[in-house]
Amino acid sequence: MKRILTAVIVLPFLIASILISYLWWLFVLLAAAAMVIGLWEFYLLAKKLQLKPDPGAGYVAGAAILTISLQNDPAVNVLLIQFVIIVLTAVTLIGATLRGAPFDKMIASAGATILGVLYVPLLGSHLVSLRTGFTQPLSAHLLSFFFLVLMGADAGAYYVGRALGKRKLAPSISPGKTWEGAAGGILAALAMATLAHFWFFRELPLKFSLPLAAVMTVVGIFGDLAESALKRGAGAKDAANILPGHGGILDRLDSLLFNAPLIYYFAHFYFHS
């Protein structure tokens, strides 16, 4: 019930920010809030391992990457983000050095600072670029396809796994995931991609949308497993307890983050080439 209530509250704002052209700023605000909280949760997991990431440097770098993603030249974006990562790396190492001993966890702590930025704001910023870098209605169609496929895959995997799941997919990482659930997720994703094509996305033929949906589902599974491995390594059941029934923001973003660059670059090369 908590999962449903959370979705009922959040989804209308997300849908409006995608479908209504002038509410692009709302989508950016929602994405920024999710990235800030997700990065905070990542650093919280790092601290459970007695590491000392530099949240200040991470948040500033994340804000810079999000700002860069608002402009629409991918080549310029790459150069600017590369510069941000270079500065982040240098500042993080200098800061860790100036903080002084003990130095035995300096590598891991600095690595956690940088990885958090690469994992959450950098990957997630591609959704902002998808919202602001394509004209309507194409942007709305792409994002609607993205969320419809991944939410369908998540629901399919969950319910098929509960009903039919027997063979564990990765028992040492996430005991609840099964091969049957993964198959159910792929089938649900294909069904959602087909629905999207006939409902609103005729610009993307089925010969492309179906393979894309299948790849997105597999990538999402790896994203889910990677986040589960991070939590297991930190000895945490959930990244946090912010969303009732869902755990933390990272628990909701895991498959989205890995797929955000995939959908953006697919759209860029397919529709802009």
Backbone torsions as a table, in degrees:
resi	resn	phi	psi	omega
1	MET	NA	-41.0	179.0
2	LYS	-62.1	-38.9	178.6
3	ARG	-60.7	-41.8	-178.1
4	ILE	-68.1	-43.7	-179.4
5	LEU	-62.7	-41.9	178.3
6	THR	-61.4	-44.1	179.4
7	ALA	-64.1	-40.3	-179.1
8	VAL	-62.9	-35.2	-179.3
9	ILE	-76.1	-43.7	-172.3
10	VAL	-82.2	-41.5	-171.2
11	LEU	-58.6	-42.1	-179.5
12	PRO	-57.7	-39.5	179.1
13	PHE	-67.5	-41.3	179.0
14	LEU	-64.4	-45.4	-179.0
15	ILE	-63.1	-43.9	179.4
16	ALA	-62.6	-39.9	-178.3
17	SER	-68.1	-22.0	179.0
18	ILE	-87.9	-43.4	-170.3
19	LEU	-86.4	-30.0	-177.4
20	ILE	-94.1	117.4	-169.8
21	SER	-54.7	-48.6	-174.1
22	TYR	-76.4	-3.4	176.4
23	LEU	-94.3	24.6	177.5
24	TRP	-57.8	-34.0	-179.4
25	TRP	-64.5	-31.3	177.6
26	LEU	-67.7	-40.5	176.8
27	PHE	-61.4	-42.8	179.3
28	VAL	-62.4	-42.7	178.8
29	LEU	-63.4	-44.0	178.6
30	LEU	-62.7	-43.4	179.4
31	ALA	-64.7	-43.1	-179.7
32	ALA	-62.7	-44.1	179.2
33	ALA	-61.9	-43.7	179.7
34	ALA	-62.7	-39.2	-178.4
35	MET	-70.2	-40.4	178.7
36	VAL	-62.5	-47.7	-179.3
37	ILE	-67.0	-40.6	178.4
38	GLY	-62.3	-40.2	178.1
39	LEU	-67.4	-39.7	176.3
40	TRP	-60.3	-42.3	178.7
41	GLU	-64.9	-38.3	178.5
42	PHE	-62.0	-46.4	179.7
43	TYR	-67.2	-29.2	175.5
44	LEU	-64.4	-41.9	176.5
45	LEU	-63.1	-40.4	179.5
46	ALA	-63.0	-39.2	-179.3
47	LYS	-68.2	-27.2	175.6
48	LYS	-64.2	-21.5	177.8
49	LEU	-94.7	14.2	179.9
50	GLN	65.9	25.6	175.0
51	LEU	-90.4	164.1	-178.7
52	LYS	-127.8	73.9	176.0
53	PRO	-67.0	164.2	179.9
54	ASP	-104.4	89.2	-175.8
55	PRO	-60.3	-37.1	-178.9
56	GLY	-57.8	-49.0	179.1
57	ALA	-63.4	-38.6	-179.9
58	GLY	-64.8	-44.7	-179.2
59	TYR	-66.1	-41.2	179.2
60	VAL	-63.9	-45.5	179.1
61	ALA	-63.5	-40.8	178.5
62	GLY	-62.7	-41.9	178.3
63	ALA	-64.1	-38.9	179.0
64	ALA	-64.3	-42.9	-179.7
65	ILE	-65.4	-41.5	178.5
66	LEU	-62.7	-41.9	178.9
67	THR	-63.5	-42.9	178.9
68	ILE	-61.1	-37.8	-176.4
69	SER	-66.9	-13.4	179.8
70	LEU	-74.7	-22.1	178.7
71	GLN	-92.5	158.3	-160.1
72	ASN	-107.8	21.4	178.0
73	ASP	-109.4	103.2	-176.3
74	PRO	-57.3	-37.1	-178.9
75	ALA	-64.8	-43.2	177.6
76	VAL	-66.7	-39.8	178.2
77	ASN	-56.0	-45.7	-178.3
78	VAL	-60.3	-44.5	-179.4
79	LEU	-64.9	-44.9	-178.3
80	LEU	-67.0	-41.7	179.3
81	ILE	-67.1	-37.0	175.2
82	GLN	-59.2	-41.8	178.2
83	PHE	-63.3	-43.0	179.3
84	VAL	-60.5	-43.0	-178.6
85	ILE	-67.5	-38.1	176.9
86	ILE	-61.3	-48.1	179.9
87	VAL	-63.8	-43.1	179.2
88	LEU	-58.9	-43.9	-179.6
89	THR	-61.4	-47.5	-178.8
90	ALA	-64.9	-46.5	-178.6
91	VAL	-63.4	-40.7	-179.5
92	THR	-63.3	-44.7	-179.8
93	LEU	-68.6	-39.8	177.9
94	ILE	-64.4	-44.2	179.3
95	GLY	-61.3	-43.9	179.3
96	ALA	-63.8	-36.0	178.7
97	THR	-67.5	-44.5	-177.2
98	LEU	-69.5	-26.4	177.6
99	ARG	-68.6	-21.7	173.6
100	GLY	84.0	-168.9	-175.4
101	ALA	-64.1	155.8	1.8
102	PRO	-80.0	146.7	-177.2
103	PHE	-100.0	1.2	-173.7
104	ASP	-68.5	-19.6	178.8
105	LYS	-115.9	18.7	-177.8
106	MET	-65.1	-42.9	-179.0
107	ILE	-62.2	-48.1	-178.0
108	ALA	-66.0	-40.5	-179.0
109	SER	-66.7	-45.7	177.8
110	ALA	-64.5	-39.6	178.2
111	GLY	-62.8	-37.9	178.5
112	ALA	-65.1	-39.7	178.4
113	THR	-59.3	-48.8	-176.0
114	ILE	-72.1	-42.7	-179.5
115	LEU	-61.6	-38.1	178.8
116	GLY	-58.2	-41.7	180.0
117	VAL	-69.0	-42.1	179.6
118	LEU	-66.4	-37.0	-175.0
119	TYR	-75.2	-46.9	-172.5
120	VAL	-96.5	-68.5	-176.1
121	PRO	-65.9	-40.1	-176.5
122	LEU	-66.4	-50.4	178.7
123	LEU	-65.1	-44.6	-176.7
124	GLY	-67.6	-27.2	-177.4
125	SER	-64.4	-18.9	179.0
126	HIS	-65.7	-26.5	176.1
127	LEU	-71.2	-35.5	175.1
128	VAL	-64.5	-42.9	177.4
129	SER	-62.2	-35.3	178.2
130	LEU	-66.7	-35.2	-179.0
131	ARG	-75.7	-38.1	-173.5
132	THR	-100.6	-16.5	-174.1
133	GLY	-96.1	-0.8	178.5
134	PHE	-128.0	144.6	-179.9
135	THR	-75.9	155.3	173.1
136	GLN	-77.0	145.1	7.3
137	PRO	-90.5	3.9	-175.7
138	LEU	-60.6	-42.5	178.9
139	SER	-59.1	-44.7	179.2
140	ALA	-64.2	-39.9	179.3
141	HIS	-64.4	-43.1	-179.8
142	LEU	-63.5	-48.0	-178.5
143	LEU	-69.0	-37.0	176.9
144	SER	-63.8	-43.9	176.0
145	PHE	-59.5	-45.6	-178.4
146	PHE	-57.3	-53.6	-176.6
147	PHE	-72.7	-35.6	179.7
148	LEU	-63.5	-45.4	-179.6
149	VAL	-65.2	-47.4	-175.6
150	LEU	-72.6	-36.7	175.8
151	MET	-68.6	-37.2	175.4
152	GLY	-63.7	-43.1	178.8
153	ALA	-62.8	-41.4	179.7
154	ASP	-63.7	-45.5	-179.8
155	ALA	-66.9	-42.6	179.5
156	GLY	-61.5	-44.5	179.6
157	ALA	-64.0	-40.0	-177.3
158	TYR	-65.7	-50.8	-173.7
159	TYR	-76.7	-38.8	176.6
160	VAL	-67.4	-39.3	177.8
161	GLY	-61.7	-41.2	178.6
162	ARG	-67.1	-37.0	-174.9
163	ALA	-83.5	-38.4	-171.0
164	LEU	-123.5	-8.6	-172.0
165	GLY	-63.8	125.6	177.6
166	LYS	-132.5	-41.8	-176.5
167	ARG	-92.3	119.9	-176.1
168	LYS	-69.7	136.4	179.9
169	LEU	-79.6	-47.9	179.9
170	ALA	-149.8	75.3	-172.1
171	PRO	-60.4	-30.1	-178.9
172	SER	-76.6	-15.2	-178.5
173	ILE	-107.3	-52.3	-177.1
174	SER	-141.5	91.8	-174.2
175	PRO	-59.6	-22.2	-176.6
176	GLY	-79.9	-15.0	-176.7
177	LYS	-87.2	137.8	-177.6
178	THR	-129.3	161.3	175.5
179	TRP	-63.9	-36.4	178.3
180	GLU	-63.8	-41.6	177.2
181	GLY	-63.5	-40.4	178.0
182	ALA	-61.8	-42.8	177.7
183	ALA	-63.3	-41.6	176.8
184	GLY	-62.1	-37.0	177.9
185	GLY	-64.8	-41.8	179.2
186	ILE	-65.5	-44.3	179.4
187	LEU	-62.2	-42.1	178.5
188	ALA	-64.9	-39.9	178.5
189	ALA	-63.1	-41.8	178.0
190	LEU	-63.8	-39.3	178.1
191	ALA	-64.2	-41.7	179.8
192	MET	-67.8	-37.0	177.4
193	ALA	-64.9	-40.1	176.9
194	THR	-64.2	-44.6	177.5
195	LEU	-59.9	-44.7	-179.6
196	ALA	-61.0	-40.5	-179.1
197	HIS	-61.2	-49.2	-176.0
198	PHE	-80.0	-19.2	-177.9
199	TRP	-85.6	-52.0	-173.2
200	PHE	-146.0	-8.5	-168.5
201	PHE	-121.0	55.8	178.9
202	ARG	-67.4	-18.5	179.3
203	GLU	-63.4	-23.0	-178.8
204	LEU	-109.5	104.2	-177.5
205	PRO	-61.7	156.0	-179.7
206	LEU	-61.4	-30.5	-178.9
207	LYS	-65.3	-17.6	174.4
208	PHE	-105.1	-40.0	-174.6
209	SER	-68.1	-36.1	-179.3
210	LEU	-68.7	-48.7	174.7
211	PRO	-60.6	-37.7	178.7
212	LEU	-61.7	-44.0	179.8
213	ALA	-63.0	-40.5	179.3
214	ALA	-64.5	-44.7	179.2
215	VAL	-64.2	-41.9	178.7
216	MET	-59.4	-39.8	-179.8
217	THR	-65.2	-43.9	179.4
218	VAL	-65.0	-44.4	177.7
219	VAL	-61.5	-40.0	178.1
220	GLY	-62.8	-37.4	177.6
221	ILE	-62.9	-43.9	178.1
222	PHE	-65.2	-37.1	176.6
223	GLY	-63.4	-41.3	177.6
224	ASP	-63.1	-45.5	-179.5
225	LEU	-65.9	-38.0	179.7
226	ALA	-63.3	-43.7	178.9
227	GLU	-67.1	-36.3	176.4
228	SER	-64.0	-38.7	178.6
229	ALA	-65.7	-37.9	177.2
230	LEU	-62.4	-44.7	179.6
231	LYS	-64.9	-42.8	-179.5
232	ARG	-63.2	-40.5	178.6
233	GLY	-63.3	-31.1	179.7
234	ALA	-91.2	-1.8	179.9
235	GLY	71.0	32.3	-177.9
236	ALA	-118.3	141.1	177.0
237	LYS	-76.8	-43.5	176.1
238	ASP	-126.4	156.0	177.6
239	ALA	-61.8	-33.6	176.6
240	ALA	-166.1	-169.0	179.4
241	ASN	-132.5	49.6	-174.9
242	ILE	-84.4	-43.3	-177.8
243	LEU	-98.6	113.2	-179.2
244	PRO	-55.7	125.7	179.0
245	GLY	84.6	-10.3	-177.4
246	HIS	-118.8	-12.2	-175.1
247	GLY	85.9	-128.7	-178.6
248	GLY	-102.0	175.8	177.5
249	ILE	-61.7	-41.8	179.9
250	LEU	-60.6	-31.4	178.4
251	ASP	-67.2	-22.0	176.8
252	ARG	-95.5	-24.3	-174.8
253	LEU	-91.1	-11.6	-168.1
254	ASP	-51.6	-53.5	-179.4
255	SER	-75.2	-28.7	-179.6
256	LEU	-67.5	-42.0	-176.4
257	LEU	-63.1	-44.9	-179.5
258	PHE	-66.6	-29.0	-175.8
259	ASN	-91.0	-15.3	-176.8
260	ALA	-59.7	-48.6	176.4
261	PRO	-64.0	-34.8	-179.5
262	LEU	-60.3	-50.5	-177.3
263	ILE	-69.3	-34.8	-178.9
264	TYR	-66.7	-50.1	-176.4
265	TYR	-72.5	-31.4	172.8
266	PHE	-60.7	-48.9	-178.5
267	ALA	-63.2	-40.7	-178.3
268	HIS	-62.5	-47.0	-177.0
269	PHE	-77.5	-31.4	-178.3
270	TYR	-77.4	-43.7	-172.9
271	PHE	-96.4	-18.7	-176.7
272	HIS	-108.5	-6.6	-177.9
273	SER	-88.6	NA	NA
